[in-house]
């Protein structure tokens, strides 16, 4: 799972809010991403340009047990 943070205010979320990348899909060259807030209460669906413009990749999280 990947962790992202907001560069600037976006869709009512404050700068610095952290999100997990839950799913990504591509259909006919259009990429769509589903992100959830770190507490997993809210979900947003965005396209690739919104992800690049508004989010910063923090780290990749692995939980292997």
N, CA, C and O of each residue as an XYZ file, in Angstrom:
260
protein
N       0.842     -1.158      0.000
C       0.000      0.000      0.000
C       0.899      1.237      0.000
O       1.960      1.242      0.624
N       0.470      2.271     -0.696
C       1.252      3.497     -0.785
C       0.590      4.594      0.042
O      -0.635      4.670      0.139
N       1.423      5.437      0.631
C       0.953      6.546      1.462
C       1.271      7.859      0.753
O       2.407      8.095      0.340
N       0.255      8.711      0.617
C       0.394     10.026     -0.014
C      -0.056     11.096      0.965
O      -0.823     10.828      1.890
N       0.435     12.319      0.749
C      -0.028     13.463      1.535
C      -0.381     14.601      0.583
O       0.160     14.690     -0.519
N      -1.285     15.463      1.013
C      -1.730     16.581      0.182
C      -0.707     17.709      0.154
O      -0.167     18.087      1.195
N      -0.438     18.249     -1.036
C       0.440     19.411     -1.188
C      -0.292     20.700     -0.840
O       0.299     21.637     -0.304
N      -1.584     20.734     -1.150
C      -2.410     21.933     -0.943
C      -3.828     21.489     -0.611
O      -4.152     20.308     -0.738
N      -4.663     22.405     -0.196
C      -6.054     22.070      0.115
C      -6.720     21.505     -1.135
O      -6.523     22.021     -2.235
N      -7.516     20.437     -0.962
C      -8.143     19.761     -2.095
C      -9.438     19.101     -1.646
O      -9.437     18.329     -0.688
N     -10.531     19.392     -2.318
C     -11.842     18.783     -2.037
C     -12.233     18.842     -0.559
O     -12.812     17.890     -0.035
N     -11.929     19.930      0.104
C     -12.304     20.086      1.507
C     -11.326     19.477      2.496
O     -11.545     19.573      3.704
N     -10.255     18.857      2.026
C      -9.234     18.290      2.903
C      -8.093     19.283      3.042
O      -7.732     19.954      2.076
N      -7.523     19.381      4.238
C      -6.453     20.330      4.509
C      -5.113     19.837      3.976
O      -4.888     18.636      3.826
N      -4.235     20.784      3.697
C      -2.866     20.476      3.298
C      -2.234     19.588      4.378
O      -2.381     19.854      5.571
N      -1.533     18.535      3.953
C      -0.862     17.646      4.885
C      -1.668     16.419      5.279
O      -1.143     15.520      5.937
N      -2.949     16.368      4.881
C      -3.765     15.184      5.180
C      -3.158     13.976      4.474
O      -2.775     14.058      3.307
N      -3.073     12.864      5.184
C      -2.459     11.668      4.611
C      -3.521     10.703      4.096
O      -4.578     10.539      4.706
N      -3.223     10.066      2.961
C      -4.131      9.136      2.306
C      -3.393      7.865      1.934
O      -2.212      7.893      1.591
N      -4.112      6.739      2.008
C      -3.617      5.475      1.478
C      -4.170      5.297      0.072
O      -5.345      5.569     -0.176
N      -3.327      4.839     -0.847
C      -3.787      4.485     -2.185
C      -4.363      3.084     -2.092
O      -3.629      2.121     -1.868
N      -5.662      2.964     -2.261
C      -6.364      1.695     -2.096
C      -6.437      0.933     -3.415
O      -6.208     -0.277     -3.441
N      -6.756      1.629     -4.522
C      -6.903      0.967     -5.814
C      -6.533      1.923     -6.935
O      -6.696      3.138     -6.824
N      -6.035      1.347     -8.006
C      -5.795      2.119     -9.219
C      -6.254      1.284    -10.401
O      -6.045      0.072    -10.438
N      -6.882      1.944    -11.365
C      -7.375      1.242    -12.539
C      -7.116      2.092    -13.781
O      -6.926      3.306    -13.702
N      -7.115      1.420    -14.919
C      -6.896      2.110    -16.183
C      -7.864      1.544    -17.203
O      -7.962      0.328    -17.371
N      -8.579      2.429    -17.884
C      -9.510      2.033    -18.925
C      -9.312      2.963    -20.115
O      -9.559      4.165    -20.019
N      -8.870      2.410    -21.220
C      -8.600      3.159    -22.451
C      -7.686      4.357    -22.177
O      -7.967      5.473    -22.615
N      -6.604      4.119    -21.458
C      -5.607      5.147    -21.220
C      -5.922      6.146    -20.129
O      -5.104      7.024    -19.856
N      -7.084      6.046    -19.491
C      -7.451      6.962    -18.409
C      -7.249      6.234    -17.083
O      -7.903      5.229    -16.801
N      -6.334      6.759    -16.278
C      -6.056      6.155    -14.982
C      -6.919      6.800    -13.906
O      -7.105      8.016    -13.885
N      -7.440      5.966    -13.017
C      -8.250      6.443    -11.900
C      -7.701      5.835    -10.618
O      -7.311      4.667    -10.589
N      -7.674      6.638     -9.559
C      -7.116      6.217     -8.282
C      -8.142      6.398     -7.179
O      -8.869      7.392     -7.159
N      -8.204      5.444     -6.263
C      -9.081      5.536     -5.104
C      -8.190      5.659     -3.878
O      -7.341      4.804     -3.627
N      -8.388      6.726     -3.121
C      -7.601      6.987     -1.914
C      -8.523      7.045     -0.711
O      -9.669      7.484     -0.807
N      -8.004      6.592      0.429
C      -8.742      6.687      1.699
C      -7.880      7.449      2.687
O      -6.653      7.342      2.681
N      -8.551      8.228      3.545
C      -7.817      8.941      4.589
C      -7.137      7.926      5.500
O      -7.513      6.754      5.531
N      -6.157      8.376      6.221
C      -5.361      7.475      7.055
C      -6.203      6.737      8.094
O      -5.880      5.606      8.459
N      -7.284      7.365      8.576
C      -8.168      6.692      9.531
C      -9.237      5.840      8.833
O     -10.094      5.252      9.493
N      -9.183      5.777      7.500
C     -10.056      4.960      6.644
C     -11.536      5.346      6.685
O     -12.389      4.535      6.323
N     -11.855      6.557      7.116
C     -13.257      6.975      7.202
C     -13.772      7.610      5.916
O     -14.961      7.500      5.620
N     -12.908      8.274      5.142
C     -13.339      8.972      3.928
C     -12.616      8.419      2.710
O     -11.481      7.951      2.796
N     -13.315      8.487      1.553
C     -12.766      7.953      0.313
C     -12.941      8.980     -0.796
O     -13.974      9.643     -0.880
N     -11.918      9.109     -1.655
C     -12.037      9.958     -2.831
C     -11.539      9.186     -4.045
O     -10.665      8.326     -3.937
N     -12.106      9.505     -5.191
C     -11.704      8.906     -6.454
C     -11.226     10.035     -7.356
O     -11.970     10.981     -7.615
N      -9.980      9.941     -7.838
C      -9.388     11.020     -8.634
C      -8.705     10.449     -9.865
O      -8.450      9.247     -9.942
N      -8.408     11.325    -10.837
C      -7.673     10.887    -12.014
C      -6.172     11.148    -11.829
O      -5.750     11.711    -10.819
N      -5.387     10.736    -12.806
C      -3.936     10.815    -12.692
C      -3.427     12.255    -12.576
O      -2.506     12.522    -11.804
N      -4.011     13.174    -13.326
C      -3.528     14.559    -13.273
C      -3.796     15.191    -11.902
O      -2.978     15.971    -11.414
N      -4.927     14.866    -11.280
C      -5.218     15.374     -9.937
C      -4.253     14.786     -8.918
O      -3.827     15.481     -7.994
N      -3.904     13.513     -9.076
C      -2.946     12.878     -8.166
C      -1.586     13.568     -8.256
O      -0.984     13.893     -7.232
N      -1.111     13.789     -9.460
C       0.201     14.422     -9.657
C       0.206     15.862     -9.160
O       1.179     16.306     -8.550
N      -0.876     16.593     -9.420
C      -0.955     18.014     -9.068
C      -1.097     18.244     -7.559
O      -0.535     19.203     -7.030
N      -1.836     17.382     -6.864
C      -2.211     17.659     -5.484
C      -1.582     16.772     -4.418
O      -1.695     17.084     -3.233
N      -0.930     15.687     -4.792
C      -0.430     14.737     -3.809
C       1.069     14.489     -3.948
O       1.632     14.593     -5.038
N       1.701     14.160     -2.822
C       3.117     13.807     -2.764
C       3.213     12.383     -2.229
O       2.614     12.058     -1.204
N       3.969     11.534     -2.928
C       4.194     10.167     -2.471
C       5.115     10.199     -1.262
O       6.174     10.826     -1.309
N       4.728      9.531     -0.179
C       5.523      9.496      1.056
C       6.337      8.208      1.138
O       7.567      8.246      1.171
N       5.648      7.070      1.172
C       6.345      5.799      1.276
C       5.425      4.659      0.911
O       4.207      4.818      0.835
N       6.028      3.509      0.685
C       5.287      2.290      0.432
C       5.272      1.472      1.704
O       6.304      1.291      2.350
N       4.097      0.978      2.064
C       3.934      0.266      3.330
C       3.628     -1.197      3.021
O       2.703     -1.510      2.272
N       4.422     -2.080      3.610
C       4.210     -3.509      3.447
C       3.916     -4.106      4.802
O       4.561     -3.759      5.792
N       2.954     -4.994      4.854
C       2.684     -5.702      6.101
C       2.690     -7.200      5.800
O       1.650     -7.786      5.499
N       3.847     -7.799      5.881
C       4.009     -9.230      5.628
C       4.096     -9.942      6.960
O       4.926     -9.613      7.808
N       3.238    -10.909      7.129
C       3.220    -11.642      8.400
C       3.486    -13.100      8.166
O       3.511    -13.883      9.115
